[in-house]
C-alpha cells in the first residue's frame, strides 16, 4: 500500500523520485521567493461553445487542460453579462455608443422628405447597442462564467497541493462585491501580500496553503480584501504587437507600471515583470503567428534584448496566445513534447544559480529546439560584487514530469 501511495505522489508531482518535495514541478523552487520564479501564462481563454459565430479566441484548449499542461498564470478580462460576471472579450460602452453614432451619421444623410424612414433603422441600432451594454459577451463564444472557472481552479488546487497559480483580472464590472463573492470558495487559499514586504518562498506558500495570487487592475483595498492591486507590483511590456517581425525586432519600453519598473531593485524588491509575447492583428489572437513567436529560442532572445536594454531581470509571467503551439520534443524518459512557453519558463527557472536574481547571464551555446535540457555552459564572466546572476545560462536537470505532474501527451496536437 505504501508503494502505491508513493507512486501516486510521484505521478501527481507532489514529490520527486528521490522523495524530495517539488514546488510548481521543481525541487529547487521550494526555497525560492515567489517573485524570483518564472511562470508560464496565457492571454485570455479558448472557445467554450460548439458554435463559432465570431472567432475571436486567444487559445484553443480549455482551462482544465491548460492547468494540467503546466500553465500557472492567467490574464482574464471580467465583464458583467446579464448581471453575472463572465470572462470574455467584452463589447465596451464606447463601442456600443459608437454604433449609435455611426447609425445617426449614416441615416441623417437621407433626404428630408424621407427622414421618417430613419426611425426604423435607428430603433434597430439603439436596440443592438443597448443589448451590447447589458450583454457585453454576446459576440464572444470563448466567454465562460467566472464562477465556472473558479470551480475548475479550486478542483485543480485541491488535487495538486504543491502548485501555485496566479490570476490577473482585467475588471470591467467595477463591482468588487460580486467578484469577491465569486471568489469566496477560494478565499482561504488566496495569498495576501503587503506592498512593503518581501514575497514568501513557494515552499512557505505551499505549507500555509496560500497558493493562489490574484491581481486586479484597479485598487480593491477594502477591509479583508484578498485581491492585490496590479499597480502596486507589476510592470509590463507592450501587449499590442501587430506583426511577427515587430515582435522579433523591436523591444518597446515598459508600457504600464513605470513606477514599479523604477523600484524593481529597491527594497523590498518585490516587483514583478509581465512579459507579453503575442501578436494581436485584431481582437482575437493569431494561431499562425503563435507557431512562430512561442518558440523557446525566440523567447530567450526577447528576454536577453529586454534585459540588455532595461535590466529587467527574469520575466515572472510570460503570457502567450495559443500556448500549446509549437509542440517540441522534450528529451526526458517519456520522450514526449512540451509547448515552447513551458519549456522557456523551465529554462529560466533552471538557469538561476542562486536565490537572488538580478540579471541573465550570457551563453556560449543555444538551447536545442528538440528539448528543454540545454547542453553547454555559460560564459565565465564573474559576477559583480554583491550581485547574483540568473538567466539564460546552463540549466540543471529538469523534473521528470511537467509542472503539475500531468503527462505532456495530455496537450492536444
Secondary structure as UniProt FT lines:
FT   HELIX           2..11
FT   TURN            12..13
FT   TURN            17..18
FT   TURN            24..25
FT   HELIX           27..31
FT   HELIX           34..36
FT   STRAND          39..43
FT   HELIX           63..69
FT   STRAND          73..81
FT   TURN            82..83
FT   STRAND          84..87
FT   HELIX           93..107
FT   TURN            108..109
FT   HELIX           112..117
FT   HELIX           118..134
FT   TURN            136..139
FT   TURN            141..142
FT   STRAND          144..145
FT   HELIX           146..159
FT   TURN            161..162
FT   STRAND          165..171
FT   HELIX           176..182
FT   HELIX           184..189
FT   TURN            195..196
FT   HELIX           202..207
FT   TURN            208..209
FT   STRAND          212..216
FT   TURN            223..224
FT   STRAND          228..229
FT   HELIX           230..233
FT   STRAND          234..236
FT   HELIX           244..249
FT   HELIX           258..262
FT   TURN            263..265
FT   TURN            267..268
FT   STRAND          272..276
FT   HELIX           287..293
FT   HELIX           296..310
FT   STRAND          317..320
FT   TURN            323..324
FT   STRAND          327..329
FT   TURN            333..334
FT   STRAND          337..339
FT   HELIX           340..351
FT   TURN            369..370
FT   TURN            385..386
FT   TURN            403..404
FT   HELIX           408..410
//
